[in-house]
């Protein structure tokens, strides 16, 4: 099953650091493939939530591996 925008957002917003580290490469692959992430262009609200979640939950994380 290919990841969807809803799945990626749920992964970004989860609190478990171990799961965040595991899903990082999956998110990169999803965002890099235009066919997989075609829904990004159509759902601006979901994209805004994704960027906000990454900025607040990951970039500001106290775990340096998550920040990377």
N, CA, C, O and CB atoms as a CASP TS submission, in Angstrom:
PFRMAT TS
TARGET T0000
AUTHOR 0000-0000-0000
METHOD Language model
MODEL 1
PARENT N/A
ATOM      1  N   UNK     1       0.831  -1.183   0.000  1.00  0.00           N
ATOM      2  CA  UNK     1       0.000   0.000   0.000  1.00  0.00           C
ATOM      3  C   UNK     1       0.879   1.251   0.000  1.00  0.00           C
ATOM      4  O   UNK     1       1.782   1.386   0.825  1.00  0.00           O
ATOM      5  CB  UNK     1      -0.947  -0.004   1.212  1.00  0.00           C
ATOM      6  N   UNK     2       0.607   2.148  -0.920  1.00  0.00           N
ATOM      7  CA  UNK     2       1.348   3.398  -1.008  1.00  0.00           C
ATOM      8  C   UNK     2       0.878   4.348   0.082  1.00  0.00           C
ATOM      9  O   UNK     2      -0.313   4.402   0.389  1.00  0.00           O
ATOM     10  CB  UNK     2       1.181   4.040  -2.401  1.00  0.00           C
ATOM     11  N   UNK     3       1.797   5.091   0.664  1.00  0.00           N
ATOM     12  CA  UNK     3       1.390   6.053   1.695  1.00  0.00           C
ATOM     13  C   UNK     3       0.535   7.164   1.101  1.00  0.00           C
ATOM     14  O   UNK     3       0.713   7.547  -0.055  1.00  0.00           O
ATOM     15  CB  UNK     3       2.621   6.652   2.385  1.00  0.00           C
ATOM     16  N   UNK     4      -0.388   7.675   1.896  1.00  0.00           N
ATOM     17  CA  UNK     4      -1.216   8.792   1.476  1.00  0.00           C
ATOM     18  C   UNK     4      -0.841  10.009   2.312  1.00  0.00           C
ATOM     19  O   UNK     4      -0.058   9.911   3.257  1.00  0.00           O
ATOM     20  CB  UNK     4      -2.732   8.457   1.617  1.00  0.00           C
ATOM     21  N   UNK     5      -1.402  11.139   1.956  1.00  0.00           N
ATOM     22  CA  UNK     5      -1.140  12.353   2.701  1.00  0.00           C
ATOM     23  C   UNK     5      -1.614  12.212   4.150  1.00  0.00           C
ATOM     24  O   UNK     5      -0.941  12.673   5.071  1.00  0.00           O
ATOM     25  CB  UNK     5      -1.822  13.546   2.026  1.00  0.00           C
ATOM     26  N   UNK     6      -2.759  11.581   4.350  1.00  0.00           N
ATOM     27  CA  UNK     6      -3.288  11.385   5.701  1.00  0.00           C
ATOM     28  C   UNK     6      -2.352  10.507   6.525  1.00  0.00           C
ATOM     29  O   UNK     6      -2.102  10.787   7.697  1.00  0.00           O
ATOM     30  CB  UNK     6      -4.692  10.758   5.645  1.00  0.00           C
ATOM     31  N   UNK     7      -1.836   9.448   5.912  1.00  0.00           N
ATOM     32  CA  UNK     7      -0.898   8.554   6.592  1.00  0.00           C
ATOM     33  C   UNK     7       0.370   9.310   6.983  1.00  0.00           C
ATOM     34  O   UNK     7       0.847   9.183   8.111  1.00  0.00           O
ATOM     35  CB  UNK     7      -0.548   7.349   5.693  1.00  0.00           C
ATOM     36  N   UNK     8       0.911  10.088   6.065  1.00  0.00           N
ATOM     37  CA  UNK     8       2.142  10.837   6.332  1.00  0.00           C
ATOM     38  C   UNK     8       1.929  11.854   7.450  1.00  0.00           C
ATOM     39  O   UNK     8       2.789  12.017   8.315  1.00  0.00           O
ATOM     40  CB  UNK     8       2.627  11.547   5.057  1.00  0.00           C
ATOM     41  N   UNK     9       0.790  12.536   7.434  1.00  0.00           N
ATOM     42  CA  UNK     9       0.498  13.505   8.483  1.00  0.00           C
ATOM     43  C   UNK     9       0.411  12.813   9.838  1.00  0.00           C
ATOM     44  O   UNK     9       0.929  13.324  10.830  1.00  0.00           O
ATOM     45  CB  UNK     9      -0.808  14.252   8.179  1.00  0.00           C
ATOM     46  N   UNK    10      -0.234  11.668   9.884  1.00  0.00           N
ATOM     47  CA  UNK    10      -0.328  10.914  11.142  1.00  0.00           C
ATOM     48  C   UNK    10       1.056  10.514  11.636  1.00  0.00           C
ATOM     49  O   UNK    10       1.315  10.552  12.839  1.00  0.00           O
ATOM     50  CB  UNK    10      -1.206   9.659  10.958  1.00  0.00           C
ATOM     51  N   UNK    11       1.937  10.137  10.738  1.00  0.00           N
ATOM     52  CA  UNK    11       3.294   9.756  11.129  1.00  0.00           C
ATOM     53  C   UNK    11       4.084  10.954  11.648  1.00  0.00           C
ATOM     54  O   UNK    11       4.864  10.824  12.591  1.00  0.00           O
ATOM     55  CB  UNK    11       4.027   9.122   9.949  1.00  0.00           C
ATOM     56  N   UNK    12       3.885  12.107  11.040  1.00  0.00           N
ATOM     57  CA  UNK    12       4.584  13.316  11.457  1.00  0.00           C
ATOM     58  C   UNK    12       4.134  13.746  12.858  1.00  0.00           C
ATOM     59  O   UNK    12       4.948  14.197  13.664  1.00  0.00           O
ATOM     60  CB  UNK    12       4.342  14.449  10.443  1.00  0.00           C
ATOM     61  N   UNK    13       2.854  13.607  13.139  1.00  0.00           N
ATOM     62  CA  UNK    13       2.306  14.108  14.394  1.00  0.00           C
ATOM     63  C   UNK    13       2.438  13.145  15.568  1.00  0.00           C
ATOM     64  O   UNK    13       2.138  13.523  16.700  1.00  0.00           O
ATOM     65  CB  UNK    13       0.877  14.442  14.203  1.00  0.00           C
ATOM     66  N   UNK    14       2.874  11.919  15.331  1.00  0.00           N
ATOM     67  CA  UNK    14       2.979  10.969  16.444  1.00  0.00           C
ATOM     68  C   UNK    14       4.095  11.364  17.408  1.00  0.00           C
ATOM     69  O   UNK    14       5.046  12.050  17.033  1.00  0.00           O
ATOM     70  CB  UNK    14       3.226   9.551  15.913  1.00  0.00           C
ATOM     71  N   UNK    15       3.962  10.926  18.633  1.00  0.00           N
ATOM     72  CA  UNK    15       4.905  11.306  19.694  1.00  0.00           C
ATOM     73  C   UNK    15       6.070  10.332  19.834  1.00  0.00           C
ATOM     74  O   UNK    15       7.108  10.707  20.379  1.00  0.00           O
ATOM     75  CB  UNK    15       4.179  11.406  21.014  1.00  0.00           C
ATOM     76  N   UNK    16       5.934   9.103  19.365  1.00  0.00           N
ATOM     77  CA  UNK    16       6.959   8.077  19.525  1.00  0.00           C
ATOM     78  C   UNK    16       8.180   8.388  18.658  1.00  0.00           C
ATOM     79  O   UNK    16       8.107   8.334  17.430  1.00  0.00           O
ATOM     80  CB  UNK    16       6.392   6.694  19.170  1.00  0.00           C
ATOM     81  N   UNK    17       9.298   8.712  19.303  1.00  0.00           N
ATOM     82  CA  UNK    17      10.517   9.102  18.594  1.00  0.00           C
ATOM     83  C   UNK    17      11.027   7.965  17.715  1.00  0.00           C
ATOM     84  O   UNK    17      11.476   8.207  16.595  1.00  0.00           O
ATOM     85  CB  UNK    17      11.605   9.525  19.590  1.00  0.00           C
ATOM     86  N   UNK    18      10.965   6.754  18.198  1.00  0.00           N
ATOM     87  CA  UNK    18      11.430   5.607  17.419  1.00  0.00           C
ATOM     88  C   UNK    18      10.672   5.463  16.108  1.00  0.00           C
ATOM     89  O   UNK    18      11.269   5.189  15.067  1.00  0.00           O
ATOM     90  CB  UNK    18      11.293   4.333  18.230  1.00  0.00           C
ATOM     91  N   UNK    19       9.369   5.646  16.159  1.00  0.00           N
ATOM     92  CA  UNK    19       8.565   5.546  14.940  1.00  0.00           C
ATOM     93  C   UNK    19       8.848   6.710  13.999  1.00  0.00           C
ATOM     94  O   UNK    19       8.839   6.545  12.779  1.00  0.00           O
ATOM     95  CB  UNK    19       7.073   5.503  15.285  1.00  0.00           C
ATOM     96  N   UNK    20       9.099   7.879  14.565  1.00  0.00           N
ATOM     97  CA  UNK    20       9.442   9.029  13.719  1.00  0.00           C
ATOM     98  C   UNK    20      10.720   8.746  12.940  1.00  0.00           C
ATOM     99  O   UNK    20      10.807   9.041  11.748  1.00  0.00           O
ATOM    100  CB  UNK    20       9.606  10.310  14.573  1.00  0.00           C
ATOM    101  N   UNK    21      11.706   8.175  13.614  1.00  0.00           N
ATOM    102  CA  UNK    21      12.971   7.868  12.952  1.00  0.00           C
ATOM    103  C   UNK    21      12.780   6.840  11.851  1.00  0.00           C
ATOM    104  O   UNK    21      13.423   6.928  10.805  1.00  0.00           O
ATOM    105  CB  UNK    21      13.992   7.363  13.963  1.00  0.00           C
ATOM    106  N   UNK    22      11.909   5.872  12.071  1.00  0.00           N
ATOM    107  CA  UNK    22      11.675   4.834  11.069  1.00  0.00           C
ATOM    108  C   UNK    22      10.959   5.369   9.841  1.00  0.00           C
ATOM    109  O   UNK    22      11.221   4.921   8.725  1.00  0.00           O
ATOM    110  CB  UNK    22      10.874   3.705  11.670  1.00  0.00           C
ATOM    111  N   UNK    23      10.073   6.307  10.034  1.00  0.00           N
ATOM    112  CA  UNK    23       9.246   6.779   8.929  1.00  0.00           C
ATOM    113  C   UNK    23       9.902   7.927   8.146  1.00  0.00           C
ATOM    114  O   UNK    23       9.394   8.312   7.093  1.00  0.00           O
ATOM    115  CB  UNK    23       7.899   7.227   9.459  1.00  0.00           C
ATOM    116  N   UNK    24      10.999   8.469   8.632  1.00  0.00           N
ATOM    117  CA  UNK    24      11.655   9.595   7.968  1.00  0.00           C
ATOM    118  C   UNK    24      11.979   9.340   6.511  1.00  0.00           C
ATOM    119  O   UNK    24      11.657  10.168   5.659  1.00  0.00           O
ATOM    120  CB  UNK    24      12.907   9.943   8.688  1.00  0.00           C
ATOM    121  N   UNK    25      12.603   8.226   6.205  1.00  0.00           N
ATOM    122  CA  UNK    25      12.959   7.921   4.823  1.00  0.00           C
ATOM    123  C   UNK    25      11.713   7.680   3.975  1.00  0.00           C
ATOM    124  O   UNK    25      11.686   8.027   2.794  1.00  0.00           O
ATOM    125  CB  UNK    25      13.879   6.699   4.768  1.00  0.00           C
ATOM    126  N   UNK    26      10.701   7.095   4.566  1.00  0.00           N
ATOM    127  CA  UNK    26       9.448   6.875   3.844  1.00  0.00           C
ATOM    128  C   UNK    26       8.821   8.217   3.444  1.00  0.00           C
ATOM    129  O   UNK    26       8.294   8.353   2.340  1.00  0.00           O
ATOM    130  CB  UNK    26       8.458   6.053   4.710  1.00  0.00           C
ATOM    131  N   UNK    27       8.880   9.186   4.325  1.00  0.00           N
ATOM    132  CA  UNK    27       8.350  10.519   4.011  1.00  0.00           C
ATOM    133  C   UNK    27       9.158  11.183   2.897  1.00  0.00           C
ATOM    134  O   UNK    27       8.588  11.797   1.994  1.00  0.00           O
ATOM    135  CB  UNK    27       8.355  11.410   5.267  1.00  0.00           C
ATOM    136  N   UNK    28      10.476  11.060   2.961  1.00  0.00           N
ATOM    137  CA  UNK    28      11.327  11.626   1.912  1.00  0.00           C
ATOM    138  C   UNK    28      10.990  11.006   0.561  1.00  0.00           C
ATOM    139  O   UNK    28      10.869  11.716  -0.437  1.00  0.00           O
ATOM    140  CB  UNK    28      12.818  11.407   2.244  1.00  0.00           C
ATOM    141  N   UNK    29      10.841   9.693   0.526  1.00  0.00           N
ATOM    142  CA  UNK    29      10.489   9.012  -0.718  1.00  0.00           C
ATOM    143  C   UNK    29       9.129   9.469  -1.235  1.00  0.00           C
ATOM    144  O   UNK    29       8.949   9.668  -2.436  1.00  0.00           O
ATOM    145  CB  UNK    29      10.489   7.499  -0.511  1.00  0.00           C
ATOM    146  N   UNK    30       8.179   9.633  -0.328  1.00  0.00           N
ATOM    147  CA  UNK    30       6.833  10.067  -0.709  1.00  0.00           C
ATOM    148  C   UNK    30       6.866  11.462  -1.325  1.00  0.00           C
ATOM    149  O   UNK    30       6.279  11.691  -2.383  1.00  0.00           O
ATOM    150  CB  UNK    30       5.897  10.050   0.509  1.00  0.00           C
ATOM    151  N   UNK    31       7.551  12.393  -0.664  1.00  0.00           N
ATOM    152  CA  UNK    31       7.595  13.765  -1.157  1.00  0.00           C
ATOM    153  C   UNK    31       8.399  13.885  -2.447  1.00  0.00           C
ATOM    154  O   UNK    31       8.123  14.769  -3.258  1.00  0.00           O
ATOM    155  CB  UNK    31       8.182  14.677  -0.099  1.00  0.00           C
ATOM    156  N   UNK    32       9.373  13.026  -2.651  1.00  0.00           N
ATOM    157  CA  UNK    32      10.236  13.084  -3.830  1.00  0.00           C
ATOM    158  C   UNK    32       9.571  12.548  -5.088  1.00  0.00           C
ATOM    159  O   UNK    32       9.931  12.952  -6.194  1.00  0.00           O
ATOM    160  CB  UNK    32      11.497  12.317  -3.572  1.00  0.00           C
ATOM    161  N   UNK    33       8.619  11.657  -4.941  1.00  0.00           N
ATOM    162  CA  UNK    33       7.956  11.028  -6.081  1.00  0.00           C
ATOM    163  C   UNK    33       6.661  11.777  -6.407  1.00  0.00           C
ATOM    164  O   UNK    33       5.701  11.726  -5.638  1.00  0.00           O
ATOM    165  CB  UNK    33       7.661   9.530  -5.788  1.00  0.00           C
ATOM    166  N   UNK    34       6.636  12.466  -7.537  1.00  0.00           N
ATOM    167  CA  UNK    34       5.474  13.285  -7.897  1.00  0.00           C
ATOM    168  C   UNK    34       4.216  12.453  -8.101  1.00  0.00           C
ATOM    169  O   UNK    34       3.115  12.940  -7.844  1.00  0.00           O
ATOM    170  CB  UNK    34       5.767  14.074  -9.155  1.00  0.00           C
ATOM    171  N   UNK    35       4.351  11.217  -8.556  1.00  0.00           N
ATOM    172  CA  UNK    35       3.170  10.382  -8.743  1.00  0.00           C
ATOM    173  C   UNK    35       2.583   9.949  -7.404  1.00  0.00           C
ATOM    174  O   UNK    35       1.363   9.917  -7.245  1.00  0.00           O
ATOM    175  CB  UNK    35       3.516   9.157  -9.587  1.00  0.00           C
ATOM    176  N   UNK    36       3.438   9.616  -6.445  1.00  0.00           N
ATOM    177  CA  UNK    36       2.953   9.205  -5.126  1.00  0.00           C
ATOM    178  C   UNK    36       2.338  10.372  -4.376  1.00  0.00           C
ATOM    179  O   UNK    36       1.345  10.206  -3.668  1.00  0.00           O
ATOM    180  CB  UNK    36       4.086   8.601  -4.305  1.00  0.00           C
ATOM    181  N   UNK    37       2.918  11.539  -4.527  1.00  0.00           N
ATOM    182  CA  UNK    37       2.489  12.699  -3.743  1.00  0.00           C
ATOM    183  C   UNK    37       1.650  13.675  -4.558  1.00  0.00           C
ATOM    184  O   UNK    37       1.648  14.874  -4.279  1.00  0.00           O
ATOM    185  CB  UNK    37       3.697  13.418  -3.180  1.00  0.00           C
ATOM    186  N   UNK    38       0.941  13.177  -5.556  1.00  0.00           N
ATOM    187  CA  UNK    38       0.146  14.069  -6.402  1.00  0.00           C
ATOM    188  C   UNK    38      -0.955  14.768  -5.615  1.00  0.00           C
ATOM    189  O   UNK    38      -1.413  15.837  -6.018  1.00  0.00           O
ATOM    190  CB  UNK    38      -0.465  13.291  -7.555  1.00  0.00           C
ATOM    191  N   UNK    39      -1.389  14.180  -4.492  1.00  0.00           N
ATOM    192  CA  UNK    39      -2.440  14.806  -3.700  1.00  0.00           C
ATOM    193  C   UNK    39      -1.953  16.041  -2.944  1.00  0.00           C
ATOM    194  O   UNK    39      -2.771  16.791  -2.411  1.00  0.00           O
ATOM    195  CB  UNK    39      -3.004  13.807  -2.724  1.00  0.00           C
ATOM    196  N   UNK    40      -0.650  16.268  -2.888  1.00  0.00           N
ATOM    197  CA  UNK    40      -0.118  17.458  -2.215  1.00  0.00           C
ATOM    198  C   UNK    40      -0.602  18.743  -2.879  1.00  0.00           C
ATOM    199  O   UNK    40      -0.890  19.724  -2.194  1.00  0.00           O
ATOM    200  CB  UNK    40       1.410  17.422  -2.209  1.00  0.00           C
ATOM    201  N   UNK    41      -0.693  18.745  -4.185  1.00  0.00           N
ATOM    202  CA  UNK    41      -1.086  19.945  -4.916  1.00  0.00           C
ATOM    203  C   UNK    41      -2.563  20.260  -4.777  1.00  0.00           C
ATOM    204  O   UNK    41      -2.974  21.405  -4.967  1.00  0.00           O
ATOM    205  CB  UNK    41      -0.741  19.795  -6.367  1.00  0.00           C
ATOM    206  N   UNK    42      -3.367  19.257  -4.449  1.00  0.00           N
ATOM    207  CA  UNK    42      -4.813  19.436  -4.437  1.00  0.00           C
ATOM    208  C   UNK    42      -5.374  19.744  -3.056  1.00  0.00           C
ATOM    209  O   UNK    42      -6.514  20.195  -2.943  1.00  0.00           O
ATOM    210  CB  UNK    42      -5.473  18.211  -4.977  1.00  0.00           C
ATOM    211  N   UNK    43      -4.610  19.515  -2.024  1.00  0.00           N
ATOM    212  CA  UNK    43      -5.127  19.691  -0.668  1.00  0.00           C
ATOM    213  C   UNK    43      -4.207  20.612   0.117  1.00  0.00           C
ATOM    214  O   UNK    43      -3.347  20.155   0.870  1.00  0.00           O
ATOM    215  CB  UNK    43      -5.270  18.329   0.050  1.00  0.00           C
ATOM    216  N   UNK    44      -4.395  21.916  -0.065  1.00  0.00           N
ATOM    217  CA  UNK    44      -3.532  22.907   0.567  1.00  0.00           C
ATOM    218  C   UNK    44      -3.632  22.857   2.086  1.00  0.00           C
ATOM    219  O   UNK    44      -2.634  23.070   2.775  1.00  0.00           O
ATOM    220  CB  UNK    44      -3.884  24.298   0.072  1.00  0.00           C
ATOM    221  N   UNK    45      -4.810  22.581   2.616  1.00  0.00           N
ATOM    222  CA  UNK    45      -4.988  22.511   4.069  1.00  0.00           C
ATOM    223  C   UNK    45      -4.161  21.388   4.658  1.00  0.00           C
ATOM    224  O   UNK    45      -3.506  21.573   5.684  1.00  0.00           O
ATOM    225  CB  UNK    45      -6.463  22.317   4.425  1.00  0.00           C
ATOM    226  N   UNK    46      -4.182  20.229   4.025  1.00  0.00           N
ATOM    227  CA  UNK    46      -3.410  19.088   4.510  1.00  0.00           C
ATOM    228  C   UNK    46      -1.914  19.370   4.394  1.00  0.00           C
ATOM    229  O   UNK    46      -1.140  19.004   5.279  1.00  0.00           O
ATOM    230  CB  UNK    46      -3.779  17.813   3.727  1.00  0.00           C
ATOM    231  N   UNK    47      -1.512  20.011   3.317  1.00  0.00           N
ATOM    232  CA  UNK    47      -0.104  20.377   3.142  1.00  0.00           C
ATOM    233  C   UNK    47       0.335  21.357   4.234  1.00  0.00           C
ATOM    234  O   UNK    47       1.432  21.230   4.779  1.00  0.00           O
ATOM    235  CB  UNK    47       0.125  20.997   1.743  1.00  0.00           C
ATOM    236  N   UNK    48      -0.513  22.324   4.550  1.00  0.00           N
ATOM    237  CA  UNK    48      -0.202  23.272   5.622  1.00  0.00           C
ATOM    238  C   UNK    48      -0.041  22.552   6.955  1.00  0.00           C
ATOM    239  O   UNK    48       0.865  22.868   7.725  1.00  0.00           O
ATOM    240  CB  UNK    48      -1.299  24.341   5.729  1.00  0.00           C
ATOM    241  N   UNK    49      -0.911  21.589   7.230  1.00  0.00           N
ATOM    242  CA  UNK    49      -0.812  20.807   8.467  1.00  0.00           C
ATOM    243  C   UNK    49       0.483  20.007   8.499  1.00  0.00           C
ATOM    244  O   UNK    49       1.120  19.882   9.545  1.00  0.00           O
ATOM    245  CB  UNK    49      -2.019  19.864   8.607  1.00  0.00           C
ATOM    246  N   UNK    50       0.868  19.465   7.343  1.00  0.00           N
ATOM    247  CA  UNK    50       2.087  18.672   7.254  1.00  0.00           C
ATOM    248  C   UNK    50       3.312  19.540   7.548  1.00  0.00           C
ATOM    249  O   UNK    50       4.177  19.155   8.335  1.00  0.00           O
ATOM    250  CB  UNK    50       2.207  18.025   5.863  1.00  0.00           C
ATOM    251  N   UNK    51       3.382  20.696   6.921  1.00  0.00           N
ATOM    252  CA  UNK    51       4.519  21.598   7.127  1.00  0.00           C
ATOM    253  C   UNK    51       4.551  22.080   8.575  1.00  0.00           C
ATOM    254  O   UNK    51       5.617  22.129   9.188  1.00  0.00           O
ATOM    255  CB  UNK    51       4.444  22.807   6.158  1.00  0.00           C
ATOM    256  N   UNK    52       3.407  22.430   9.118  1.00  0.00           N
ATOM    257  CA  UNK    52       3.332  22.869  10.510  1.00  0.00           C
ATOM    258  C   UNK    52       3.760  21.753  11.456  1.00  0.00           C
ATOM    259  O   UNK    52       4.485  21.995  12.421  1.00  0.00           O
ATOM    260  CB  UNK    52       1.911  23.333  10.850  1.00  0.00           C
ATOM    261  N   UNK    53       3.312  20.539  11.180  1.00  0.00           N
ATOM    262  CA  UNK    53       3.694  19.395  12.008  1.00  0.00           C
ATOM    263  C   UNK    53       5.183  19.125  11.957  1.00  0.00           C
ATOM    264  O   UNK    53       5.803  18.849  12.984  1.00  0.00           O
ATOM    265  CB  UNK    53       2.942  18.161  11.573  1.00  0.00           C
ATOM    266  N   UNK    54       5.759  19.201  10.773  1.00  0.00           N
ATOM    267  CA  UNK    54       7.203  19.004  10.644  1.00  0.00           C
ATOM    268  C   UNK    54       7.973  20.097  11.366  1.00  0.00           C
ATOM    269  O   UNK    54       8.966  19.824  12.040  1.00  0.00           O
ATOM    270  CB  UNK    54       7.608  18.968   9.173  1.00  0.00           C
ATOM    271  N   UNK    55       7.515  21.327  11.224  1.00  0.00           N
ATOM    272  CA  UNK    55       8.223  22.445  11.850  1.00  0.00           C
ATOM    273  C   UNK    55       8.130  22.406  13.366  1.00  0.00           C
ATOM    274  O   UNK    55       9.124  22.642  14.053  1.00  0.00           O
ATOM    275  CB  UNK    55       7.673  23.760  11.342  1.00  0.00           C
ATOM    276  N   UNK    56       6.970  22.115  13.886  1.00  0.00           N
ATOM    277  CA  UNK    56       6.808  22.162  15.339  1.00  0.00           C
ATOM    278  C   UNK    56       7.220  20.865  16.023  1.00  0.00           C
ATOM    279  O   UNK    56       7.814  20.894  17.101  1.00  0.00           O
ATOM    280  CB  UNK    56       5.376  22.475  15.682  1.00  0.00           C
ATOM    281  N   UNK    57       6.912  19.739  15.411  1.00  0.00           N
ATOM    282  CA  UNK    57       7.183  18.461  16.073  1.00  0.00           C
ATOM    283  C   UNK    57       8.577  17.911  15.802  1.00  0.00           C
ATOM    284  O   UNK    57       9.166  17.271  16.674  1.00  0.00           O
ATOM    285  CB  UNK    57       6.169  17.454  15.643  1.00  0.00           C
ATOM    286  N   UNK    58       9.104  18.144  14.630  1.00  0.00           N
ATOM    287  CA  UNK    58      10.380  17.535  14.266  1.00  0.00           C
ATOM    288  C   UNK    58      11.537  18.524  14.386  1.00  0.00           C
ATOM    289  O   UNK    58      12.541  18.213  15.027  1.00  0.00           O
ATOM    290  CB  UNK    58      10.312  16.991  12.848  1.00  0.00           C
ATOM    291  N   UNK    59      11.419  19.689  13.794  1.00  0.00           N
ATOM    292  CA  UNK    59      12.523  20.647  13.801  1.00  0.00           C
ATOM    293  C   UNK    59      12.815  21.125  15.223  1.00  0.00           C
ATOM    294  O   UNK    59      13.971  21.352  15.582  1.00  0.00           O
ATOM    295  CB  UNK    59      12.201  21.847  12.891  1.00  0.00           C
ATOM    296  N   UNK    60      11.778  21.274  16.019  1.00  0.00           N
ATOM    297  CA  UNK    60      11.947  21.731  17.394  1.00  0.00           C
ATOM    298  C   UNK    60      12.102  20.589  18.386  1.00  0.00           C
ATOM    299  O   UNK    60      12.062  20.817  19.595  1.00  0.00           O
ATOM    300  CB  UNK    60      10.780  22.583  17.793  1.00  0.00           C
ATOM    301  N   UNK    61      12.277  19.374  17.903  1.00  0.00           N
ATOM    302  CA  UNK    61      12.403  18.211  18.773  1.00  0.00           C
ATOM    303  C   UNK    61      13.692  18.274  19.587  1.00  0.00           C
ATOM    304  O   UNK    61      14.705  18.800  19.125  1.00  0.00           O
ATOM    305  CB  UNK    61      12.361  16.923  17.948  1.00  0.00           C
ATOM    306  N   UNK    62      13.643  17.737  20.793  1.00  0.00           N
ATOM    307  CA  UNK    62      14.842  17.695  21.624  1.00  0.00           C
ATOM    308  C   UNK    62      15.771  16.558  21.205  1.00  0.00           C
ATOM    309  O   UNK    62      16.925  16.511  21.632  1.00  0.00           O
ATOM    310  CB  UNK    62      14.460  17.542  23.095  1.00  0.00           C
ATOM    311  N   UNK    63      15.274  15.639  20.368  1.00  0.00           N
ATOM    312  CA  UNK    63      16.078  14.526  19.879  1.00  0.00           C
ATOM    313  C   UNK    63      16.783  14.969  18.587  1.00  0.00           C
ATOM    314  O   UNK    63      16.132  15.263  17.585  1.00  0.00           O
ATOM    315  CB  UNK    63      15.189  13.250  19.636  1.00  0.00           C
ATOM    316  N   UNK    64      18.105  15.009  18.625  1.00  0.00           N
ATOM    317  CA  UNK    64      18.845  15.530  17.462  1.00  0.00           C
ATOM    318  C   UNK    64      18.647  14.671  16.213  1.00  0.00           C
ATOM    319  O   UNK    64      18.696  15.195  15.100  1.00  0.00           O
ATOM    320  CB  UNK    64      20.333  15.616  17.788  1.00  0.00           C
ATOM    321  N   UNK    65      18.425  13.376  16.370  1.00  0.00           N
ATOM    322  CA  UNK    65      18.217  12.511  15.205  1.00  0.00           C
ATOM    323  C   UNK    65      16.904  12.855  14.504  1.00  0.00           C
ATOM    324  O   UNK    65      16.830  12.813  13.276  1.00  0.00           O
ATOM    325  CB  UNK    65      18.222  11.026  15.625  1.00  0.00           C
ATOM    326  N   UNK    66      15.889  13.188  15.260  1.00  0.00           N
ATOM    327  CA  UNK    66      14.606  13.576  14.671  1.00  0.00           C
ATOM    328  C   UNK    66      14.761  14.908  13.945  1.00  0.00           C
ATOM    329  O   UNK    66      14.228  15.080  12.849  1.00  0.00           O
ATOM    330  CB  UNK    66      13.502  13.674  15.760  1.00  0.00           C
ATOM    331  N   UNK    67      15.489  15.852  14.548  1.00  0.00           N
ATOM    332  CA  UNK    67      15.707  17.138  13.902  1.00  0.00           C
ATOM    333  C   UNK    67      16.416  16.990  12.567  1.00  0.00           C
ATOM    334  O   UNK    67      16.106  17.707  11.615  1.00  0.00           O
ATOM    335  CB  UNK    67      16.503  18.046  14.807  1.00  0.00           C
ATOM    336  N   UNK    68      17.363  16.068  12.490  1.00  0.00           N
ATOM    337  CA  UNK    68      18.077  15.873  11.221  1.00  0.00           C
ATOM    338  C   UNK    68      17.153  15.355  10.164  1.00  0.00           C
ATOM    339  O   UNK    68      17.577  15.130   9.030  1.00  0.00           O
ATOM    340  CB  UNK    68      19.246  14.918  11.392  1.00  0.00           C
TER
END
